[in-house]
């Protein structure tokens, strides 16, 4: 179903790393060109047609970190 949606939820990647519970750190080991953080305080909907090429995909083993950061950002969990 997600593959057919026109808009998807995205979290921006930034080189500004603040050490917040709403961030997920990425590095070259994750396929990123330099160290950065996914910032779940700024999630948004983006039209799929506006996105560029995929830079990297995270394995399922990293999804608990993403879930935790998103839950904290939405106020459902306190870290």
NORTA-V894926 format. One record per helix or strand of 2 or more residues. SS is the DSSP state (@ for helix, = for strand). FROM is the first residue (numbers start at 1). TO is the last residue. If there is no record, write none. Layout:
SS_FROM_TO + SS_FROM_TO
This chain:
@_2_4 + =_7_14 + =_23_26 + @_28_30 + =_36_47 + @_48_50 + @_60_73
